[in-house]
């Protein structure tokens, strides 16, 4: 299990931010974050950290569509969220 609730537990035992799951990039060494069956839950949508899905067009629009504000999180501070970018976290 991951120490943070907003993290995705990879099959290989590592943890990544949940918003990286189903983003088109294999971040887990095992590729479990891009598993077809898992990602089918939110096809062509944004996977919220709480497990909900929201329309990709609503990400970073200033309104919380996920219910946990993950569609308006750190990814919005680096520019407009594109459909296929790899989120970048800025640590201060």
N, C-alpha and C positions, 0 to 999 in steps of 0.2 A: 504494500500500500504506500501511497505517496504522503509526505508530511503535510502538504497543503491541499485543501479541498478543490482548488482551481487547477489541479494538475491531473494529467492523464497517466495512468500506470501502463507502461509498455510491457509486452510479453517477456522482454529480456531483463526486466527488473528495474529499468530506469524510469524516471519521471520527466515529463515535458509539460509545458503549459497546455491546458485543454484546448485553447484556441488554435493550437498547431495541429490538432487532430482533424483529419479529413480536409486538409488545405491543399492537397495535391503534391506535398513534399513529404518524403519518408524521413521523419525525424527520429523515430525509434530504429535501432539497429535491426530489429526483427521486422520492421515495416508494419507493425500492428496498429499504428495510428492511421494507416491508410487501408485497413482491411475493408474489402468491398461490402461484406455483410454489415459491419458496424457503421460504415459511412452511408449505407443506404437509408439510414434513419433520417438523414438530412441531405438528400441529394440536391446539389446545386444551391445549397443554402449555407448560412453561417451557423456553425456549431457553437452554441453558447456554453460557458463554463458550467452552468447548472444542468446541462443535458438537453435543453430546449433547442429548437431551431428557429431561425428568423430569416426573412428574405435578405439576400446579400445586399440589395439596394438600400436597405435601411441602416446598415452599419455606418457608424460615425455621422449620423444625421442630427445629433443632439438630443435624441429621445431614446429612452431605455425600452427596447423591444424584447429583450431577453428576460427581464425581471430581476436580473442580478447586475445589470449595467455592463456586462462583458462586451456588448457590442458598441460600447462607448468608452472603452478602457484605454490603456497605454497605446494601443495600435493607432489611435486617432491623433496622438500628439506628434507623430512623425509624418503626417500627410494623409490625404484621403485614402481610405482602404480600397484597394483594387480587388478584383474578383480572385486573383491568384497570387497575391504577394505572400511572402513569408514574413510574419510579424516580427518586429524587432523591439526588444525591450531596452529602454534607456535607464541605466542605474546611476543615480546621483550619489 
